[in-house]
């Protein structure tokens, strides 16, 4: 029966997916090394005019079948032991932490597993109800192409997973696609009266489980740490972080648990030191940057070197499996730090995630300003640095990758680019380690030291910042992202972000019906087409044959981050959105990466002192996260 159905589909080959990608069939790039079709150290030729997508890691080759594995986990934070600073975690809990105490070593790591697109659960031992005969849409993969068609069997294609659930492969409806897009969305109103009024975030997995992670913290700082603004006894330090993991999820999970604590500890010591010196009262900009860098490097030292010491002392494979996991995998980190007293917004970037500022210009349109630089083996400044640090090594950067393997030139973990060959041989022999890269000579080649930028935020002008892992920037340019948030703002009711500034009182229905100008309200700069210096272009648009027109965008979501992801995946073209969300992991990695997006809105909001969830723009059923 199944063979007959597949044969019928091959004959009919209905092609809404192909149509949305242009007249040519959707060809899977068989030489696309990002997806594990060949060894990462193999030699390949690349035409100079073509753009080949490269990934941050190697992927094993899998058969193209319905291979969704249902992996779950507990999403938690580790309790700290601070006594002076009050921490607000998404408004759900408050804890007291002492800035002088070091961040505690977590007892374990966890990941929030990717959820299946459609599943039939039978967790109580009962057999699932027989499916009624029906005719639905399905996705067929054949000869590195995929097609959408009608499925005439009684049930969709499926494969048993490790638990009693069944994983199904069938073309999603637009309603199902929307459910997936909104499954991990969160939004919070920040009633601190200190320059930030709201932030939205969302995640969309492609790997299973998702290798991205994120963390957000608002820390109330007393006068014993830093001078407070006039009329107040405290100020706020606000942190947002997005972490793009590769070769596994454990490193990004480690960053989610403790990176903000490591940085806050160093900032606390720096601010207190300056306060004791009456001539300063506040640290110099360079001292603040140094504190942030120190927090990053101390955490990476713990991951890379202290883990080896612990494993050698324990001499236990069971202990090594957990202790070394964050060293074997890797993660980029993008951490922002906002000081409400000075209104300074710092972005610390390790890797190729990106932050972009949106600010209204004199002409009434938004202007996009990059607050970070993509740090890869293809970035000119990084190539120059690496060749200066490793003279005489011809292949320190090869094909835009470190030693021909890793794309990010700065990252946490990735021990195979940091350990000596002797250490790697010992780890491989005794504790599940990998073989050292063939070109390894003078490690470390990769560093966790961030590059930091500082920007004066102007809340009265309604500034906003978008932080996202590289999966978003593969799909949209800086100007498109800022223009989309500007478009979203103009479609919102006046109170959506709490500012009432520069917004029109439009209804959601009006925006859905498209009764507005299709042109994004953003100024296009001379570098908008090529990504600018140190910024890669959105290469997925070429892969999907997307025509760069603003008419392809749509406003359908109350969460600004979800709005960005929807439009990155196709926007108004619902067939494109449904097709890209139907593709199962790991095959989906050929066409989209994990996505984590945060949008931070600045403005003059209320001063209730609370941080509360915006339920209209948050997924239902979200539990309260534990405190840090």
C-alpha positions in Angstrom: 0.0 0.0 0.0 2.7 2.4 0.9 4.7 1.7 -2.3 1.6 2.3 -4.3 1.0 5.6 -2.6 4.6 6.7 -3.1 4.4 5.7 -6.7 1.3 7.8 -7.2 3.0 10.7 -5.6 6.0 10.4 -7.8 3.7 10.3 -10.8 1.6 13.3 -9.8 4.4 15.4 -8.2 2.3 18.2 -7.2 4.7 21.0 -6.6 3.5 23.9 -4.4 6.9 23.7 -2.7 8.7 23.8 -6.0 6.6 26.6 -7.2 7.5 28.7 -4.2 11.1 28.1 -4.8 11.0 29.1 -8.5 10.7 27.2 -11.7 13.7 24.9 -11.0 13.3 21.8 -8.7 14.6 22.3 -5.1 18.0 20.7 -5.4 19.7 19.6 -2.3 23.3 20.8 -2.4 25.1 17.4 -2.6 28.4 19.2 -2.1 27.1 21.2 0.9 29.7 20.2 3.5 27.6 21.9 6.2 25.4 18.8 6.4 27.8 16.0 6.7 27.8 14.6 3.2 31.6 14.3 3.3 34.4 14.4 5.8 35.2 17.9 7.0 38.8 17.5 6.1 38.2 16.4 2.5 39.4 18.5 -0.3 36.8 20.2 -2.5 36.7 22.7 -5.2 34.4 25.7 -5.1 33.4 28.0 -7.9 34.3 31.5 -7.0 31.0 32.9 -8.2 28.9 30.5 -6.1 28.0 30.7 -2.5 28.2 27.4 -0.6 26.7 27.2 2.8 29.1 26.1 5.5 28.2 25.0 9.0 29.9 25.4 12.3 30.3 21.6 12.8 30.3 18.2 11.1 27.2 16.2 10.7 27.0 12.4 10.3 25.2 11.1 7.3 21.7 9.8 7.9 19.1 8.2 5.6 16.5 10.6 4.6 13.5 9.2 6.5 11.2 10.3 9.3 14.0 10.3 12.0 12.6 12.6 14.6 13.8 11.4 18.0 11.8 12.7 21.0 14.4 13.9 23.5 13.3 15.7 26.6 14.9 17.5 29.5 14.5 19.8 32.4 15.2 23.5 31.8 16.7 24.8 35.0 19.1 27.3 36.5 21.5 26.7 39.4 20.9 28.6 42.7 23.6 31.2 43.5 24.8 32.5 46.9 24.8 36.3 46.6 23.6 38.7 49.3 23.6 42.2 48.0 22.0 42.0 44.5 18.4 41.3 43.8 17.8 39.2 40.7 14.7 39.3 38.6 14.3 36.2 36.3 11.5 37.0 33.8 9.4 38.4 36.6 8.6 34.9 38.0 10.9 34.7 40.9 13.3 36.9 42.9 16.4 35.7 44.7 19.1 37.4 46.7 22.7 36.9 45.4 26.0 38.1 46.8 28.3 39.7 44.2 31.4 38.7 46.1 30.7 35.0 45.9 31.9 33.0 42.9 29.4 31.4 40.6 28.6 27.9 41.7 29.6 24.9 39.6 26.4 23.3 38.3 25.7 19.7 39.1 24.5 18.8 35.7 23.4 20.0 32.3 20.0 19.7 30.7 18.5 20.6 27.3 15.0 21.3 26.3 14.4 18.8 23.6 12.8 19.7 20.3 9.1 18.8 20.2 7.7 16.9 17.2 5.7 18.7 14.6 2.8 16.3 15.1 2.7 13.4 17.5 0.2 10.9 19.0 1.1 10.2 22.6 0.4 7.0 24.4 2.4 7.5 27.5 -0.1 5.8 29.8 0.3 2.4 28.2 -3.0 2.6 26.3 -2.9 2.0 22.6 -3.5 5.1 20.4 -6.9 5.4 18.7 -7.0 4.0 15.2 -6.7 6.9 12.7 -9.7 7.6 10.6 -9.3 7.3 6.8 -8.4 10.7 5.5 -6.5 12.5 2.7 -3.8 14.9 3.7 -0.7 16.6 2.4 2.7 14.9 2.7 6.3 15.6 1.9 8.2 13.3 -0.4 12.0 13.3 -0.6 13.5 11.7 -3.8 16.8 12.2 -5.6 17.8 15.1 -3.4 14.5 16.9 -4.2 11.3 17.3 -2.2 7.7 17.5 -3.4 4.4 18.3 -1.7 1.5 16.0 -2.6 -1.7 14.3 -1.4 -1.4 11.3 0.8 -4.2 8.8 0.1 -3.2 6.2 2.8 -5.2 6.0 6.0 -2.2 7.2 8.0 0.8 9.5 7.3 4.4 8.2 7.1 5.6 7.4 10.5 8.5 5.8 12.5 8.6 4.5 16.0 10.7 6.6 18.4 12.4 5.4 21.6 9.3 6.3 23.6 5.7 5.2 23.0 5.0 8.2 20.7 4.9 8.0 17.0 6.7 10.5 14.8 4.7 11.5 11.7 5.8 13.1 8.5 3.1 14.9 6.8 2.8 18.4 5.3 1.8 20.8 8.0 -1.2 23.1 7.6 -0.7 26.9 8.1 -2.4 26.5 11.5 0.0 23.8 12.6 2.9 25.8 11.3 1.8 28.7 13.5 1.6 26.4 16.5 5.2 25.3 16.0 6.4 28.9 15.5 4.7 30.0 18.7 5.5 26.9 20.8 8.6 28.5 22.5 7.7 32.2 22.4 8.0 34.4 25.5 7.4 38.1 26.2 7.8 40.2 29.3 6.9 43.7 30.3 9.7 45.4 32.3 8.1 47.8 34.7 11.4 49.1 36.2 11.1 52.6 34.8 14.8 52.4 33.8 14.9 52.5 30.1 13.7 49.0 29.1 10.0 48.4 28.6 9.7 44.9 27.1 11.6 42.1 25.6 10.4 39.2 23.3 12.1 36.0 22.6 11.5 32.7 20.7 13.3 29.6 19.7 12.8 27.2 16.7 14.7 23.9 16.7 16.2 22.3 13.6 18.5 20.0 15.5 17.0 17.5 17.9 17.4 18.5 20.6 18.0 22.2 19.9 21.6 23.2 20.3 20.8 26.9 20.9 20.2 28.3 24.4 19.5 31.6 26.0 19.4 33.5 29.4 18.0 36.7 30.7 18.6 38.5 34.1 17.8 41.8 35.6 20.0 42.6 38.7 19.0 45.4 41.1 22.3 47.0 42.2 22.6 48.9 45.5 24.6 52.1 46.1 27.3 49.9 47.8 28.3 48.7 44.4 27.7 51.7 42.1 26.3 55.2 42.5 22.6 55.3 41.8 20.7 57.8 39.7 19.4 60.9 41.5 16.2 60.1 43.5 16.9 56.4 43.6 18.8 54.1 45.9 19.4 51.4 43.3 20.1 51.0 39.6 19.7 48.0 37.3 22.1 45.8 35.4 20.3 43.9 32.7 21.7 40.9 30.8 20.4 39.1 27.7 22.3 36.2 26.2 21.9 33.9 23.1 24.2 30.9 22.8 24.6 29.0 19.5 25.8 25.5 20.2 27.5 23.2 17.8 28.5 19.5 17.9 25.9 19.1 20.7 23.9 21.1 23.2 26.0 20.8 26.3 28.2 23.8 25.9 25.4 26.2 25.3 23.5 24.8 28.2 26.5 25.4 30.4 26.6 29.1 29.2 22.9 29.4 30.0 23.5 28.2 33.5 26.5 30.3 34.6 27.9 32.8 32.1 25.9 35.7 33.4 27.0 34.8 37.0 30.7 34.8 35.9 30.4 38.2 34.2 28.3 39.8 37.0 30.9 38.6 39.6 33.7 40.4 37.7 31.6 43.5 37.1 30.8 43.7 40.8 34.4 43.5 41.8 35.3 46.2 39.2 32.5 48.6 40.2 33.3 48.2 43.9 36.9 48.8 43.4 36.2 52.0 41.5 33.7 53.1 44.2 36.5 52.9 46.8 38.6 55.3 44.8 36.9 58.6 45.3 38.5 60.1 42.2 36.6 57.5 40.0 33.3 56.4 41.6 32.6 54.5 38.5 35.0 52.3 36.4 36.5 53.4 33.2 35.0 51.9 30.0 38.1 49.9 29.4 37.9 48.4 33.0 34.3 47.4 32.4 35.2 45.7 29.1 38.1 43.9 30.9 35.8 42.6 33.5 33.4 41.2 30.9 36.3 39.5 29.0 37.6 38.1 32.3 34.3 36.5 33.1 34.2 34.9 29.6 37.7 33.6 29.8 37.4 32.2 33.3 34.4 30.2 32.4 36.1 28.8 29.3 39.1 27.9 31.4 36.9 25.9 33.7 35.3 24.1 30.7 38.5 23.3 28.9 41.3 22.9 31.5 39.7 22.4 34.9 37.5 19.7 33.5 40.7 17.7 32.5 42.1 18.0 36.0 38.8 16.8 37.5 38.6 13.8 35.1 42.2 12.8 35.7 41.7 12.9 39.4 38.5 10.9 39.3 39.8 8.4 36.7 36.1 7.5 36.0 34.6 7.2 32.6 31.2 7.8 34.1 32.3 11.1 35.5 34.1 12.0 32.3 31.0 11.6 30.3 29.4 14.5 32.1 32.4 16.6 33.0 34.0 16.7 29.6 30.7 17.1 27.6 30.9 21.0 27.5 34.5 20.7 26.3 33.8 18.3 23.5 31.0 20.3 22.0 31.2 24.1 21.5 29.1 27.3 21.5 29.2 30.9 20.4 28.0 33.5 22.9 26.3 36.9 22.4 25.8 38.6 25.7 24.5 42.1 26.2 24.9 44.2 29.3 22.7 47.4 29.9 23.6 49.7 32.8 20.4 51.7 33.6 22.4 54.4 35.3 24.6 55.3 32.4 22.2 54.1 29.6 25.2 52.3 28.1 24.5 49.1 26.2 27.5 46.7 25.7 27.5 43.7 23.4 30.1 41.0 24.0 30.4 38.7 21.0 32.2 35.4 20.9 31.4 33.7 17.5 29.0 34.5 14.7 25.8 35.4 16.5 24.8 39.0 15.9 23.2 42.1 17.5 21.7 45.0 15.5 20.3 48.3 16.8 17.2 49.8 15.3 16.8 53.6 15.7 14.5 56.1 14.1 16.2 58.4 11.7 15.4 62.1 10.9 13.3 61.0 7.9 11.0 58.8 10.1 12.5 55.5 9.0 14.5 53.1 11.0 18.3 52.8 10.7 20.0 49.5 11.2 23.4 49.6 13.0 25.4 46.4 13.6 26.6 46.1 17.2 28.8 43.0 16.6 31.0 41.5 13.9 30.7 37.9 12.7 33.8 36.1 13.9 34.6 33.3 11.5 37.5 31.9 9.6 36.2 34.0 6.6 36.2 37.4 8.5 39.3 39.4 7.3 40.2 40.7 10.7 40.0 37.2 12.3 42.1 35.7 9.4 44.7 38.4 10.0 44.8 37.7 13.8 45.0 33.9 13.4 47.9 34.1 10.9 49.8 36.5 13.2 49.3 34.2 16.2 50.3 31.1 14.2 53.1 32.2 11.8 54.2 29.7 9.2 51.0 27.6 9.4 49.6 27.8 5.9 46.3 26.1 6.8 45.5 27.8 10.1 42.5 29.1 8.0 41.4 26.8 5.2 38.3 27.3 3.1 37.1 29.9 5.7 37.4 27.5 8.6 39.9 27.0 11.4 42.3 24.3 10.3 39.7 23.5 7.6 37.2 22.4 10.2 35.5 24.9 12.5 33.8 28.0 11.1 33.6 30.3 14.3 37.0 31.6 15.1 35.9 32.4 18.7 33.9 30.0 20.8 33.5 28.3 24.2 34.4 24.6 24.4 35.7 23.1 21.1 38.6 21.4 23.0 40.0 19.8 19.9 41.1 23.3 18.8 42.5 24.2 22.3 44.0 21.1 23.9 47.5 20.0 23.0 47.9 16.9 21.0 49.2 15.1 24.1 46.1 15.9 26.1 43.8 15.0 23.2 45.6 11.6 22.9 45.1 10.9 26.6 41.4 11.9 26.5 40.8 9.8 23.4 42.5 6.8 24.9 40.7 6.9 28.3 37.7 9.2 28.1 35.8 9.2 24.8 37.8 12.0 23.3 38.2 12.7 19.6 41.3 12.4 17.4 43.2 15.7 17.1 42.8 17.6 13.8 45.5 16.6 11.4 46.7 20.2 11.0 47.1 20.8 14.7 50.5 22.3 15.6 50.3 25.2 18.1 47.0 25.3 19.9 44.9 27.1 21.0 43.5 28.3 17.7 40.1 29.3 19.0 39.5 31.7 21.9 36.4 32.6 24.0 37.6 36.2 24.4 34.8 38.4 23.2 34.9 41.6 21.1 32.9 44.3 22.9 31.1 47.3 21.5 29.5 50.1 23.5 26.4 52.1 22.4 24.6 54.9 24.2 20.9 53.9 24.2 18.3 56.6 23.7 15.1 55.2 25.3 13.2 58.4 24.5 13.6 57.6 20.8 12.2 54.1 21.1 15.4 52.3 20.3 15.3 48.5 20.0 18.0 45.8 19.7 17.7 42.4 18.0 20.0 39.6 19.2 20.0 36.3 17.3 22.0 33.3 16.5 23.4 33.0 13.0 20.4 31.0 11.7 18.4 34.3 11.4 21.1 36.2 9.6 21.4 33.4 7.1 17.9 34.3 6.1 17.5 38.1 6.6 19.8 41.1 6.2 20.3 43.6 9.0 18.1 46.1 7.3 15.3 43.6 6.7 15.3 42.6 10.4 15.2 46.2 11.6 12.5 47.0 9.0 10.4 44.0 10.0 10.5 45.1 13.7 9.6 48.6 12.6 6.7 47.2 10.5 5.6 45.2 13.5 5.7 48.2 15.8 3.5 50.2 13.4 0.9 47.5 13.4 0.6 47.2 17.2 -2.0 48.8 19.5 -0.6 51.9 21.3 0.2 50.1 24.6 1.9 47.0 23.2 5.4 48.0 24.3 4.2 50.4 27.0 5.6 53.4 25.3 2.9 54.7 23.1 5.6 56.5 21.1 5.6 56.5 17.3 2.9 53.8 17.0 -0.3 53.9 15.2 -3.5 52.5 16.7 -4.0 49.8 14.2 -5.9 46.6 14.8 -4.4 43.1 14.4 -7.0 42.3 11.7 -6.1 45.3 9.7 -2.5 44.2 9.7 -3.4 40.7 8.7 -5.4 41.9 5.8 -2.4 43.9 4.6 -4.0 47.3 4.6 -0.7 49.0 5.0 2.3 49.9 2.9 4.3 46.8 1.9 7.6 48.7 2.0 9.6 48.1 5.1 10.1 51.4 7.1 13.9 51.2 7.0 16.7 53.1 5.4 18.7 51.0 3.0 22.4 51.7 3.3 25.1 51.1 0.7 26.1 47.9 2.4 22.6 46.4 2.7 23.2 44.0 -0.2 26.6 42.6 0.7 26.3 42.5 4.5 28.9 45.1 5.2 32.4 44.7 6.6 32.6 41.6 8.8 28.9 40.7 8.1 27.9 37.7 6.0 25.1 38.0 3.5 21.8 36.0 4.0 22.9 33.0 1.9 19.6 31.1 2.4 17.8 33.5 0.2 20.0 32.4 -2.7 19.5 28.7 -1.7 15.7 29.1 -1.7 15.5 31.4 -4.8 13.8 34.1 -2.7 13.1 37.3 -4.6 14.2 40.2 -2.4 10.9 42.1 -2.3 9.3 43.6 0.8 5.9 42.4 -0.4 6.8 38.9 0.8 6.6 39.9 4.4 3.5 39.7 6.7 2.5 40.7 10.2 0.6 37.9 12.0 2.2 37.5 15.4 2.0 39.5 18.7 5.5 38.5 19.6 8.2 40.5 17.7 10.7 37.6 17.7 8.2 35.2 16.3 7.3 37.8 13.7 11.0 37.8 12.6 11.2 34.0 12.4 8.0 33.6 10.4 9.2 36.1 7.8 12.6 34.6 7.7 11.0 31.3 6.7 8.8 32.7 4.0 6.4 35.2 5.5 3.4 35.6 3.2 4.4 32.5 1.3 2.7 29.9 3.5 3.7 27.0 1.4 7.4 27.9 2.0 6.8 28.2 5.8 4.9 24.9 6.0 7.5 23.1 3.9 10.5 24.3 5.9 8.8 23.4 9.2 7.7 20.0 7.8 11.2 18.8 7.1 12.4 16.5 9.9 15.7 16.6 11.7 18.4 16.1 10.8 17.4 16.6 7.1 16.0 20.1 8.0 19.6 21.3 8.8 20.2 21.4 5.0 17.8 24.3 4.8 17.6 26.0 8.2 19.6 26.1 11.4 18.4 26.3 15.0 16.9 29.8 15.6 17.0 31.9 18.8 15.9 35.5 18.6 15.5 38.2 21.3 14.1 41.7 20.7 14.7 44.3 23.4 12.5 47.4 23.4 13.8 50.6 25.1 11.5 53.4 26.2 10.0 55.3 29.2 7.7 52.7 30.8 6.0 52.5 34.2 7.9 52.3 37.4 5.9 49.5 39.2 9.2 47.6 39.9 7.8 44.4 38.4 8.7 42.2 35.5 5.6 40.4 34.3 4.9 38.0 31.5 3.0 39.3 28.5 0.6 36.4 28.1 -0.8 37.7 24.8 2.7 37.1 23.2 3.8 34.1 25.2 3.2 30.4 24.6 0.5 28.9 26.8 1.5 26.5 29.5 5.0 27.9 30.0 6.2 27.0 33.5 8.0 29.3 35.9 11.7 29.0 35.5 13.8 28.4 38.6 15.9 31.3 39.9 19.6 31.7 39.3 
